[in-house]
Amino acid sequence: MTTRPFISQEQLFGDPPIKTFELPGAEIVLMSAVWSRSDGDLLCKRLIDELQWRQDKISMFGQSHDVPRLNAWYGDPDRSYSWSGIEMDPIPWTSTLRRVKERVSEVAGAEFNSVLANLYRDGNDKVDWHADDEEVLGPHPVIASVSLGAARNFRIRRKDRSSDPINIPLKSGDVLVMSGSTQRYWEHQIPRTKKVLDPRVNLTFRKVTSSA
Ligand SMILES: O=C(O)CCC(=O)C(=O)O
């Protein structure tokens, strides 16, 4: 079953340019080029070098597999995070991450106390369908997601599959903000692609309301 196609509205003269997606039960805003493409690419390289990336493993059907990307969790003290059985204790903010957090808070109009960093080494790395709906994020989390480096497709779909998936291309320097009931009713993924050979860093800023 499919519903009407989503409507998006562009605010052409905004700074940064803003696109809102009107979707049932979701609040999603895309801010293009919050960093210029070249600054986004430089930031991507710096974060690849500076962050303490880890290769986590998940267990599926009794077998252990590498998570298909590298991760790092930075944030205020005592803001641990766990997902799919993986526990992450926060590493203290680096000056680069602090600066990015300040800019993201400004454009998103929200405060954050932690960030999950994802490193997609190339198009073979991905994140499967999921929602950021862990209890520690609260019922209506604001999640601001910064894309740096290679452009990748971000796909969202209703959890009840009442509409077709929607594709939102994310480029270096873009910020996507999900809020309201988005995590309750929708899920998202970054699919694998053979077309992308370069790395991408994604920073998803979150507010952890209490420790896991
Ligand atoms: O890489 C992205 O844009 C999405 C990352 C994501 O879904 C997550 O960290 O939960």
PDBQT file of the ligand as one rigid body, heavy atoms in Angstrom, charges set to zero:
ROOT
HETATM    1  O1  LIG A 301      25.243   7.959   8.102  1.00  0.00    +0.000 OA
HETATM    2  C1  LIG A 301      24.132   8.440   8.223  1.00  0.00    +0.000 C 
HETATM    3  O2  LIG A 301      23.761   9.425   7.587  1.00  0.00    +0.000 OA
HETATM    4  C2  LIG A 301      23.139   7.791   9.159  1.00  0.00    +0.000 C 
HETATM    5  C3  LIG A 301      23.749   7.236  10.404  1.00  0.00    +0.000 C 
HETATM    6  C4  LIG A 301      22.748   6.597  11.288  1.00  0.00    +0.000 C 
HETATM    7  O3  LIG A 301      21.714   6.191  10.856  1.00  0.00    +0.000 OA
HETATM    8  C5  LIG A 301      23.010   6.451  12.725  1.00  0.00    +0.000 C 
HETATM    9  O4  LIG A 301      24.111   6.746  13.193  1.00  0.00    +0.000 OA
HETATM   10  O5  LIG A 301      22.084   6.038  13.439  1.00  0.00    +0.000 OA
ENDROOT
TORSDOF 0
